Amino acid sequence: MQTKAIDFKVVREIALSLPGVTESTLHGAPALKVSGRLLTCPALHKSADPDSLMVRVGLEQRAKLLAADPSRYYITDHYVKYPSVLVRLSGIDRKSLRDLLRASWEFVTSGGKTRA
């Protein structure tokens, strides 16, 4: 069975299933926010690989993701100072994306603090 490619339409569908997530824009690009705070958007900086997603996560969570799967998750110098990780959409499946967006939602709704 062929699986559907992950694109921002799929990201939007999954993110909008989370409580309080709304569609918005950031620098003219689509973005998803919760309570007015950025959750995710396409990686806009030229240093990011094409078809990448920027997802807000805590720095500890980012380190774990980068160590676990550097072919899927990465960071560039531009994004290193922000609590976020970049994701190659071609390398992620729906379940992993759902888990990542849920973790991002928890991070953002906690006020950007990592929960114990």
TORBA-114128 format. One record per residue: residue number from 1; residue in one letter; x, y, z of N, C-alpha, C, O in turn. Coordinates in pm, 1 decimal, decimal comma. Layout:
nuti n NUM&res a&nu X&nv Y&nw Z&cau X&cav Y&caw Z&cu X&cv Y&cw Z&ou X&ov Y&ow Z
...
//
This chain:
nuti n 1&res m&nu 83,6&nv -117,7&nw 0,0&cau 0,0&cav 0,0&caw 0,0&cu 88,6&cv 124,7&cw 0,0&ou 180,6&ov 136,7&ow 80,8
nuti n 2&res q&nu 59,9&nv 215,4&nw -90,1&cau 140,1&cav 337,5&caw -100,7&cu 95,6&cv 436,7&cw 6,1&ou -23,9&ov 456,0&ow 28,1
nuti n 3&res t&nu 192,4&nv 499,3&nw 71,9&cau 158,8&cav 597,5&caw 174,1&cu 159,2&cv 736,9&cw 113,0&ou 235,2&ov 765,9&ow 20,6
nuti n 4&res k&nu 73,9&nv 821,1&nw 165,7&cau 62,4&cav 958,0&caw 118,6&cu 183,5&cv 1038,7&cw 164,5&ou 224,3&ov 1031,0&ow 280,4
nuti n 5&res a&nu 240,0&nv 1115,4&nw 73,1&cau 355,1&cav 1198,8&caw 107,4&cu 313,3&cv 1303,1&cw 211,4&ou 200,7&ov 1352,8&ow 210,2
nuti n 6&res i&nu 405,6&nv 1334,2&nw 299,8&cau 380,8&cav 1435,4&caw 402,0&cu 412,6&cv 1572,2&cw 342,4&ou 523,2&ov 1595,6&ow 293,5
nuti n 7&res d&nu 315,1&nv 1661,4&nw 347,1&cau 334,9&cav 1799,6&caw 304,1&cu 267,7&cv 1889,2&cw 408,4&ou 217,4&ov 1839,9&ow 509,3
nuti n 8&res f&nu 266,9&nv 2020,8&nw 384,2&cau 212,3&cav 2109,4&caw 486,1&cu 62,5&cv 2088,6&cw 504,5&ou 9,2&ov 2118,4&ow 611,4
nuti n 9&res k&nu -5,1&nv 2039,2&nw 404,5&cau -148,1&cav 2008,3&caw 417,5&cu -169,0&cv 1900,9&cw 525,1&ou -261,8&ov 1910,6&ow 605,4
nuti n 10&res v&nu -84,1&nv 1800,6&nw 526,2&cau -90,8&cav 1694,1&caw 627,3&cu -53,8&cv 1751,2&cw 764,5&ou -118,8&ov 1720,5&ow 864,4
nuti n 11&res v&nu 50,4&nv 1833,9&nw 768,8&cau 90,7&cav 1899,0&caw 894,6&cu -27,3&cv 1977,9&cw 950,5&ou -58,4&ov 1967,8&ow 1069,2
nuti n 12&res r&nu -92,8&nv 2056,3&nw 865,2&cau -208,4&cav 2137,1&caw 906,3&cu -318,9&cv 2048,1&cw 963,2&ou -373,9&ov 2077,3&ow 1069,4
nuti n 13&res e&nu -350,9&nv 1940,8&nw 893,1&cau -456,7&cav 1849,4&caw 937,3&cu -427,8&cv 1793,8&cw 1077,3&ou -515,6&ov 1792,8&ow 1163,6
nuti n 14&res i&nu -305,5&nv 1748,1&nw 1098,9&cau -269,0&cav 1691,0&caw 1228,4&cu -267,8&cv 1798,8&cw 1337,2&ou -322,9&ov 1778,5&ow 1445,4
nuti n 15&res a&nu -205,6&nv 1912,7&nw 1308,8&cau -194,3&cav 2019,3&caw 1409,0&cu -330,5&cv 2074,7&cw 1448,4&ou -353,8&ov 2103,9&ow 1565,7
nuti n 16&res l&nu -420,7&nv 2089,5&nw 1351,8&cau -551,9&cav 2145,1&caw 1382,7&cu -637,7&cv 2050,3&cw 1467,0&ou -740,7&ov 2091,3&ow 1520,4
nuti n 17&res s&nu -596,0&nv 1924,3&nw 1479,2&cau -668,1&cav 1830,9&caw 1566,2&cu -629,6&cv 1850,3&cw 1712,9&ou -694,0&ov 1794,5&ow 1801,7
nuti n 18&res l&nu -525,9&nv 1928,3&nw 1738,5&cau -482,8&cav 1956,5&caw 1875,7&cu -564,4&cv 2072,6&cw 1932,3&ou -600,8&ov 2163,3&ow 1857,5
nuti n 19&res p&nu -593,7&nv 2072,2&nw 2061,2&cau -676,9&cav 2177,4&caw 2121,3&cu -619,6&cv 2317,9&cw 2102,6&ou -502,4&ov 2342,4&ow 2131,1
nuti n 20&res g&nu -703,2&nv 2409,3&nw 2054,8&cau -667,0&cav 2550,2&caw 2047,1&cu -576,1&cv 2590,5&cw 1931,8&ou -539,3&ov 2707,5&ow 1922,1
nuti n 21&res v&nu -538,9&nv 2498,1&nw 1844,5&cau -449,5&cav 2531,8&caw 1733,0&cu -529,9&cv 2601,1&cw 1623,5&ou -638,7&ov 2557,4&ow 1586,0
nuti n 22&res t&nu -472,7&nv 2710,8&nw 1573,5&cau -536,5&cav 2787,7&caw 1467,5&cu -437,5&cv 2814,3&cw 1355,0&ou -315,9&ov 2811,4&ow 1373,6
nuti n 23&res e&nu -494,1&nv 2840,2&nw 1237,7&cau -411,6&cav 2876,2&caw 1122,9&cu -378,4&cv 3023,9&cw 1129,6&ou -459,4&ov 3105,5&ow 1173,5
nuti n 24&res s&nu -258,4&nv 3056,7&nw 1085,4&cau -211,9&cav 3193,4&caw 1085,1&cu -107,1&cv 3206,5&cw 974,5&ou -96,3&ov 3120,0&ow 887,6
nuti n 25&res t&nu -31,2&nv 3313,7&nw 978,6&cau 80,7&cav 3331,0&caw 885,8&cu 201,1&cv 3383,3&cw 962,7&ou 188,3&ov 3439,5&ow 1071,5
nuti n 26&res l&nu 316,9&nv 3363,6&nw 904,0&cau 442,1&cav 3416,4&caw 957,0&cu 525,4&cv 3458,2&cw 837,0&ou 562,5&ov 3374,1&ow 755,1
nuti n 27&res h&nu 554,6&nv 3584,6&nw 825,9&cau 629,7&cav 3637,6&caw 712,0&cu 566,1&cv 3595,8&cw 579,5&ou 635,9&ov 3566,5&ow 482,5
nuti n 28&res g&nu 432,8&nv 3593,6&nw 576,8&cau 359,7&cav 3561,6&caw 455,4&cu 343,6&cv 3412,9&cw 426,6&ou 280,1&ov 3375,9&ow 327,8
nuti n 29&res a&nu 399,4&nv 3328,6&nw 510,0&cau 389,6&cav 3182,9&caw 491,9&cu 286,1&cv 3126,9&cw 589,3&ou 258,4&ov 3188,5&ow 692,2
nuti n 30&res p&nu 229,2&nv 3011,2&nw 557,8&cau 133,8&cav 2951,8&caw 651,2&cu 202,5&cv 2912,8&cw 781,4&ou 317,8&ov 2869,9&ow 782,6
nuti n 31&res a&nu 129,9&nv 2928,6&nw 889,1&cau 183,2&cav 2892,9&caw 1021,2&cu 68,0&cv 2839,8&cw 1104,8&ou -48,3&ov 2871,0&ow 1079,4
nuti n 32&res l&nu 101,0&nv 2760,8&nw 1202,8&cau 2,6&cav 2708,5&caw 1297,0&cu 42,7&cv 2754,0&cw 1435,6&ou 157,9&ov 2739,9&ow 1476,7
nuti n 33&res k&nu -54,0&nv 2808,8&nw 1506,9&cau -26,9&cav 2866,2&caw 1638,2&cu -127,2&cv 2814,4&cw 1739,7&ou -235,6&ov 2768,0&ow 1704,3
nuti n 34&res v&nu -89,8&nv 2822,9&nw 1865,0&cau -179,6&cav 2791,7&caw 1975,0&cu -173,2&cv 2909,1&cw 2072,5&ou -65,2&ov 2947,9&ow 2117,1
nuti n 35&res s&nu -288,4&nv 2964,4&nw 2104,7&cau -297,1&cav 3082,7&caw 2192,2&cu -207,3&cv 3195,4&cw 2141,2&ou -146,8&ov 3268,0&ow 2220,1
nuti n 36&res g&nu -199,2&nv 3209,4&nw 2008,7&cau -120,0&cav 3316,0&caw 1948,1&cu 29,2&cv 3289,1&cw 1942,1&ou 104,4&ov 3371,5&ow 1890,1
nuti n 37&res r&nu 73,8&nv 3175,3&nw 1994,3&cau 216,8&cav 3141,5&caw 1994,4&cu 246,8&cv 3038,4&cw 1886,2&ou 172,5&ov 2942,1&ow 1867,6
nuti n 38&res l&nu 355,1&nv 3060,2&nw 1816,8&cau 393,5&cav 2973,6&caw 1705,8&cu 416,8&cv 2830,3&cw 1750,4&ou 486,3&ov 2804,6&ow 1848,6
nuti n 39&res l&nu 357,9&nv 2738,2&nw 1676,9&cau 375,9&cav 2595,1&caw 1697,8&cu 467,1&cv 2539,9&cw 1588,3&ou 567,8&ov 2475,1&ow 1616,8
nuti n 40&res t&nu 430,6&nv 2566,5&nw 1462,8&cau 507,1&cav 2516,2&caw 1349,2&cu 478,6&cv 2597,2&cw 1224,2&ou 374,0&ov 2660,8&ow 1211,4
nuti n 41&res c&nu 573,6&nv 2593,5&nw 1132,7&cau 559,0&cav 2657,8&caw 1001,8&cu 665,7&cv 2599,3&cw 909,8&ou 759,3&ov 2534,7&ow 956,9
nuti n 42&res p&nu 652,4&nv 2621,3&nw 780,1&cau 761,5&cav 2578,3&caw 693,4&cu 890,9&cv 2647,6&cw 736,7&ou 888,0&ov 2762,3&ow 781,5
nuti n 43&res a&nu 1002,7&nv 2579,0&nw 723,7&cau 1132,4&cav 2639,6&caw 757,1&cu 1159,7&cv 2745,7&cw 651,3&ou 1181,0&ov 2712,9&ow 534,5
nuti n 44&res l&nu 1159,3&nv 2871,0&nw 690,8&cau 1165,2&cav 2981,9&caw 595,9&cu 1305,4&cv 3029,9&cw 562,2&ou 1327,1&ov 3085,2&ow 454,4
nuti n 45&res h&nu 1399,7&nv 3010,2&nw 651,2&cau 1533,7&cav 3062,2&caw 627,6&cu 1603,3&cv 2983,3&cw 517,0&ou 1585,9&ov 2862,0&ow 505,1
nuti n 46&res k&nu 1681,5&nv 3053,2&nw 437,4&cau 1748,1&cav 2989,7&caw 322,1&cu 1846,2&cv 2879,6&cw 362,7&ou 1886,1&ov 2799,0&ow 278,6
nuti n 47&res s&nu 1885,2&nv 2875,1&nw 488,9&cau 1978,7&cav 2771,5&caw 534,3&cu 1911,4&cv 2635,4&cw 549,6&ou 1979,1&ov 2532,8&ow 556,9
nuti n 48&res a&nu 1779,3&nv 2634,4&nw 554,4&cau 1705,8&cav 2508,6&caw 573,0&cu 1691,9&cv 2435,1&cw 440,0&ou 1684,6&ov 2496,7&ow 333,6
nuti n 49&res d&nu 1688,6&nv 2303,0&nw 448,4&cau 1665,4&cav 2221,3&caw 329,5&cu 1525,1&cv 2248,3&cw 275,5&ou 1434,7&ov 2281,6&ow 352,2
nuti n 50&res p&nu 1506,3&nv 2234,1&nw 144,2&cau 1371,6&cav 2248,6&caw 88,2&cu 1276,9&cv 2147,1&cw 152,1&ou 1319,5&ov 2039,6&ow 194,2
nuti n 51&res d&nu 1150,3&nv 2181,3&nw 158,8&cau 1046,3&cav 2094,0&caw 214,4&cu 1075,9&cv 2052,1&cw 358,0&ou 1057,2&ov 1936,6&ow 396,3
nuti n 52&res s&nu 1122,5&nv 2148,8&nw 436,1&cau 1146,7&cav 2125,4&caw 578,1&cu 1045,5&cv 2203,3&cw 659,8&ou 990,5&ov 2304,1&ow 615,4
nuti n 53&res l&nu 1023,0&nv 2154,6&nw 778,6&cau 929,8&cav 2214,2&caw 871,9&cu 1007,1&cv 2260,4&cw 994,7&ou 1097,5&ov 2191,1&ow 1041,4
nuti n 54&res m&nu 971,5&nv 2377,1&nw 1046,8&cau 1027,8&cav 2424,3&caw 1173,5&cu 922,9&cv 2395,6&cw 1280,0&ou 807,8&ov 2437,4&ow 1268,1
nuti n 55&res v&nu 963,6&nv 2324,3&nw 1383,2&cau 872,5&cav 2287,6&caw 1491,4&cu 933,6&cv 2333,5&cw 1623,1&ou 1050,2&ov 2305,9&ow 1651,4
nuti n 56&res r&nu 854,3&nv 2403,8&nw 1703,0&cau 904,5&cav 2450,7&caw 1832,4&cu 907,5&cv 2337,1&cw 1932,5&ou 806,7&ov 2270,7&ow 1956,5
nuti n 57&res v&nu 1022,8&nv 2316,0&nw 1989,8&cau 1043,3&cav 2217,1&caw 2095,6&cu 1148,7&cv 2273,0&cw 2190,1&ou 1223,9&ov 2363,8&ow 2154,5
nuti n 58&res g&nu 1153,1&nv 2218,4&nw 2309,2&cau 1255,3&cav 2258,6&caw 2404,8&cu 1393,0&cv 2212,7&cw 2359,6&ou 1404,7&ov 2119,1&ow 2280,6
nuti n 59&res l&nu 1495,3&nv 2277,2&nw 2408,7&cau 1631,8&cav 2245,1&caw 2367,6&cu 1672,0&cv 2103,4&cw 2405,8&ou 1746,4&ov 2038,9&ow 2331,8
nuti n 60&res e&nu 1624,6&nv 2053,6&nw 2519,5&cau 1654,9&cav 1916,7&caw 2560,7&cu 1588,3&cv 1817,0&cw 2464,3&ou 1649,4&ov 1718,5&ow 2422,8
nuti n 61&res q&nu 1463,0&nv 1844,7&nw 2430,4&cau 1390,4&cav 1759,6&caw 2334,9&cu 1460,9&cv 1761,9&cw 2198,5&ou 1475,1&ov 1658,5&ow 2133,3
nuti n 62&res r&nu 1504,3&nv 1880,2&nw 2157,1&cau 1574,7&cav 1892,3&caw 2029,1&cu 1700,4&cv 1805,8&cw 2028,4&ou 1726,8&ov 1734,5&ow 1931,6
nuti n 63&res a&nu 1776,8&nv 1812,3&nw 2135,4&cau 1900,0&cav 1733,5&caw 2143,2&cu 1869,8&cv 1584,5&cw 2129,6&ou 1942,8&ov 1512,1&ow 2061,8
nuti n 64&res k&nu 1762,1&nv 1538,6&nw 2194,0&cau 1724,1&cav 1397,9&caw 2184,1&cu 1684,5&cv 1360,7&cw 2041,6&ou 1723,6&ov 1255,0&ow 1992,1
nuti n 65&res l&nu 1607,6&nv 1446,1&nw 1975,5&cau 1565,2&cav 1419,7&caw 1837,8&cu 1685,1&cv 1414,9&cw 1743,3&ou 1695,1&ov 1325,7&ow 1659,1
nuti n 66&res l&nu 1774,7&nv 1510,6&nw 1757,8&cau 1893,7&cav 1515,6&caw 1672,0&cu 1980,2&cv 1392,0&cw 1690,6&ou 2033,6&ov 1338,0&ow 1593,7
nuti n 67&res a&nu 1993,9&nv 1347,6&nw 1813,4&cau 2075,2&cav 1228,4&caw 1841,2&cu 2007,2&cv 1101,7&cw 1790,7&ou 2073,8&ov 1010,2&ow 1742,3
nuti n 68&res a&nu 1875,0&nv 1096,5&nw 1801,8&cau 1801,4&cav 975,3&caw 1764,9&cu 1792,4&cv 954,6&cw 1613,8&ou 1799,5&ov 841,1&ow 1566,7
nuti n 69&res d&nu 1776,7&nv 1063,1&nw 1537,0&cau 1756,8&cav 1046,7&caw 1393,0&cu 1803,4&cv 1170,1&cw 1315,6&ou 1721,1&ov 1251,0&ow 1272,7
nuti n 70&res p&nu 1935,0&nv 1185,0&nw 1297,7&cau 1987,7&cav 1303,7&caw 1229,2&cu 1954,4&cv 1309,9&cw 1079,8&ou 1973,4&ov 1414,2&ow 1017,2
nuti n 71&res s&nu 1905,8&nv 1201,9&nw 1022,7&cau 1864,2&cav 1208,6&caw 882,7&cu 1725,2&cv 1272,2&cw 870,3&ou 1688,8&ov 1323,1&ow 764,3
nuti n 72&res r&nu 1649,4&nv 1268,8&nw 977,8&cau 1514,2&cav 1326,2&caw 979,6&cu 1513,3&cv 1465,2&cw 1041,9&ou 1451,8&ov 1557,4&ow 988,1
nuti n 73&res y&nu 1581,0&nv 1480,3&nw 1154,3&cau 1581,5&cav 1605,1&caw 1229,7&cu 1718,1&cv 1672,0&cw 1216,8&ou 1821,1&ov 1604,6&ow 1217,3
nuti n 74&res y&nu 1718,7&nv 1804,1&nw 1205,2&cau 1845,2&cav 1876,3&caw 1195,0&cu 1825,1&cv 2020,2&cw 1240,8&ou 1713,6&ov 2062,1&ow 1271,7
nuti n 75&res i&nu 1933,2&nv 2093,6&nw 1244,5&cau 1931,0&cav 2234,2&caw 1284,1&cu 2037,3&cv 2306,1&cw 1202,1&ou 2139,4&ov 2247,1&ow 1166,9
nuti n 76&res t&nu 2013,9&nv 2431,9&nw 1172,0&cau 2116,1&cav 2512,9&caw 1104,9&cu 2156,4&cv 2625,5&cw 1199,6&ou 2089,8&ov 2649,5&ow 1300,3
nuti n 77&res d&nu 2264,0&nv 2693,2&nw 1167,4&cau 2311,4&cav 2801,4&caw 1253,5&cu 2202,9&cv 2905,5&cw 1279,5&ou 2194,3&ov 2959,5&ow 1389,9
nuti n 78&res h&nu 2120,8&nv 2933,9&nw 1179,8&cau 2015,4&cav 3034,3&caw 1196,3&cu 1918,1&cv 2995,9&cw 1307,3&ou 1874,2&ov 3082,2&ow 1383,3
nuti n 79&res y&nu 1884,3&nv 2869,3&nw 1317,4&cau 1782,6&cav 2823,6&caw 1411,9&cu 1838,1&cv 2779,8&cw 1547,2&ou 1760,7&ov 2755,2&ow 1639,7
nuti n 80&res v&nu 1969,4&nv 2769,6&nw 1560,9&cau 2028,6&cav 2711,0&caw 1681,3&cu 1991,7&cv 2786,9&cw 1809,2&ou 1982,9&ov 2726,2&ow 1915,9
nuti n 81&res k&nu 1970,3&nv 2917,4&nw 1800,3&cau 1939,2&cav 2994,7&caw 1920,9&cu 1790,9&cv 2991,9&cw 1958,3&ou 1751,9&ov 3047,1&ow 2061,1
nuti n 82&res y&nu 1709,1&nv 2928,4&nw 1876,1&cau 1565,2&cav 2920,9&caw 1902,2&cu 1526,4&cv 2781,9&cw 1952,8&ou 1587,2&ov 2682,4&ow 1913,0
nuti n 83&res p&nu 1426,4&nv 2774,4&nw 2039,7&cau 1380,7&cav 2642,6&caw 2085,5&cu 1298,2&cv 2575,5&cw 1975,0&ou 1175,2&ov 2580,3&ow 1974,9
nuti n 84&res s&nu 1368,8&nv 2514,1&nw 1883,1&cau 1303,3&cav 2454,6&caw 1766,8&cu 1392,1&cv 2348,0&cw 1705,5&ou 1511,1&ov 2337,5&ow 1735,3
nuti n 85&res v&nu 1329,7&nv 2268,7&nw 1618,1&cau 1402,5&cav 2169,3&caw 1540,6&cu 1348,6&cv 2175,3&cw 1398,5&ou 1232,5&ov 2210,0&ow 1376,6
nuti n 86&res l&nu 1432,4&nv 2141,6&nw 1303,4&cau 1391,3&cav 2133,7&caw 1163,6&cu 1367,0&cv 1987,1&cw 1129,2&ou 1437,7&ov 1898,0&ow 1176,4
nuti n 87&res v&nu 1266,3&nv 1964,3&nw 1046,7&cau 1227,3&cav 1828,6&caw 1009,8&cu 1218,0&cv 1819,5&cw 858,0&ou 1152,2&ov 1901,3&ow 793,7
nuti n 88&res r&nu 1284,3&nv 1719,5&nw 801,8&cau 1271,0&cav 1693,1&caw 658,2&cu 1141,1&cv 1616,3&cw 637,5&ou 1129,7&ov 1500,9&ow 678,8
nuti n 89&res l&nu 1042,9&nv 1680,1&nw 573,4&cau 912,5&cav 1616,7&caw 556,9&cu 920,2&cv 1486,6&cw 478,5&ou 837,4&ov 1397,6&ow 498,0
nuti n 90&res s&nu 1017,1&nv 1474,8&nw 391,4&cau 1031,9&cav 1350,9&caw 313,9&cu 1076,3&cv 1233,4&cw 401,0&ou 1067,0&ov 1118,1&ow 358,9
nuti n 91&res g&nu 1124,1&nv 1261,8&nw 521,2&cau 1177,2&cav 1156,5&caw 607,0&cu 1092,2&cv 1124,3&cw 727,9&ou 1135,7&ov 1049,9&ow 815,9
nuti n 92&res i&nu 971,3&nv 1179,0&nw 734,3&cau 888,5&cav 1155,2&caw 852,4&cu 756,7&cv 1089,7&cw 812,2&ou 702,4&ov 1117,6&ow 705,3
nuti n 93&res d&nu 706,6&nv 1003,3&nw 898,1&cau 577,2&cav 938,9&caw 874,8&cu 471,6&cv 1009,7&cw 960,7&ou 504,9&ov 1089,4&ow 1048,4
nuti n 94&res r&nu 346,4&nv 979,9&nw 934,7&cau 235,4&cav 1046,8&caw 1004,6&cu 241,0&cv 1027,6&cw 1156,2&ou 217,6&ov 1122,8&ow 1230,7
nuti n 95&res k&nu 271,0&nv 908,2&nw 1202,4&cau 274,1&cav 883,8&caw 1346,2&cu 383,2&cv 965,8&cw 1413,4&ou 360,2&ov 1027,5&ow 1517,4
nuti n 96&res s&nu 502,6&nv 966,5&nw 1353,6&cau 613,6&cav 1044,4&caw 1410,9&cu 581,9&cv 1193,3&cw 1406,8&ou 613,8&ov 1266,3&ow 1500,7
nuti n 97&res l&nu 519,5&nv 1238,4&nw 1299,1&cau 480,6&cav 1379,0&caw 1289,4&cu 376,4&cv 1413,0&cw 1395,2&ou 385,2&ov 1517,6&ow 1459,5
nuti n 98&res r&nu 279,2&nv 1326,8&nw 1413,2&cau 176,2&cav 1348,5&caw 1515,4&cu 241,0&cv 1357,8&cw 1654,7&ou 207,6&ov 1446,3&ow 1733,5
nuti n 99&res d&nu 333,1&nv 1266,5&nw 1683,3&cau 401,9&cav 1267,6&caw 1813,6&cu 482,5&cv 1396,2&cw 1831,6&ou 482,5&ov 1455,2&ow 1939,6
nuti n 100&res l&nu 550,9&nv 1439,3&nw 1725,8&cau 631,2&cav 1561,5&caw 1732,1&cu 543,3&cv 1683,9&cw 1754,1&ou 575,3&ov 1769,8&ow 1836,3
nuti n 101&res l&nu 433,3&nv 1692,1&nw 1681,1&cau 344,8&cav 1807,3&caw 1696,1&cu 279,1&cv 1808,7&cw 1834,0&ou 256,5&ov 1915,9&ow 1890,1
nuti n 102&res r&nu 248,7&nv 1693,0&nw 1888,5&cau 193,6&cav 1685,3&caw 2024,5&cu 297,7&cv 1736,1&cw 2126,0&ou 264,5&ov 1811,7&ow 2217,3
nuti n 103&res a&nu 422,9&nv 1693,8&nw 2108,7&cau 529,8&cav 1740,4&caw 2197,9&cu 547,6&cv 1891,6&cw 2185,6&ou 569,7&ov 1960,6&ow 2285,1
nuti n 104&res s&nu 538,1&nv 1941,8&nw 2064,3&cau 549,1&cav 2085,8&caw 2042,2&cu 433,4&cv 2158,8&cw 2109,9&ou 453,5&ov 2261,1&ow 2175,4
nuti n 105&res w&nu 312,6&nv 2105,8&nw 2093,9&cau 194,4&cav 2165,1&caw 2156,9&cu 213,6&cv 2172,2&cw 2308,4&ou 184,0&ov 2274,4&ow 2370,3
nuti n 106&res e&nu 263,0&nv 2063,9&nw 2367,6&cau 287,2&cav 2062,1&caw 2512,6&cu 391,8&cv 2165,9&cw 2552,1&ou 377,5&ov 2233,4&ow 2654,0
nuti n 107&res f&nu 496,6&nv 2178,4&nw 2471,5&cau 601,5&cav 2276,9&caw 2499,2&cu 545,2&cv 2419,2&cw 2491,1&ou 567,4&ov 2500,2&ow 2581,1
nuti n 108&res v&nu 473,4&nv 2448,8&nw 2384,7&cau 422,4&cav 2584,0&caw 2364,5&cu 316,2&cv 2618,9&cw 2468,9&ou 317,1&ov 2729,5&ow 2522,9
nuti n 109&res t&nu 225,6&nv 2526,5&nw 2497,6&cau 119,5&cav 2557,0&caw 2594,2&cu 169,4&cv 2562,7&cw 2737,8&ou 100,7&ov 2615,1&ow 2825,4
nuti n 110&res s&nu 289,1&nv 2508,9&nw 2762,5&cau 347,3&cav 2517,6&caw 2896,7&cu 423,8&cv 2648,8&cw 2914,5&ou 487,6&ov 2670,6&ow 3017,4
nuti n 111&res g&nu 417,1&nv 2735,6&nw 2813,6&cau 488,5&cav 2863,7&caw 2820,4&cu 633,2&cv 2850,7&cw 2780,5&ou 715,6&ov 2935,0&ow 2815,9
nuti n 112&res g&nu 665,6&nv 2744,5&nw 2706,2&cau 802,5&cav 2725,9&caw 2660,9&cu 892,4&cv 2662,4&cw 2764,2&ou 1015,0&ov 2669,4&ow 2754,7
nuti n 113&res k&nu 830,8&nv 2600,6&nw 2862,7&cau 908,8&cav 2533,4&caw 2966,8&cu 896,3&cv 2383,7&cw 2946,5&ou 788,3&ov 2333,1&ow 2916,1
nuti n 114&res t&nu 1005,2&nv 2314,4&nw 2963,2&cau 1003,5&cav 2169,5&caw 2951,5&cu 936,7&cv 2110,5&cw 3073,0&ou 969,8&ov 2143,8&ow 3186,8
nuti n 115&res r&nu 841,6&nv 2021,9&nw 3047,3&cau 773,7&cav 1954,5&caw 3158,2&cu 856,2&cv 1838,6&cw 3208,2&ou 923,1&ov 1771,2&ow 3129,9
nuti n 116&res a&nu 852,3&nv 1814,9&nw 3337,2&cau 927,8&cav 1704,9&caw 3396,9&cu 857,5&cv 1572,6&cw 3378,9&ou 907,7&ov 1469,4&ow 3423,4
//
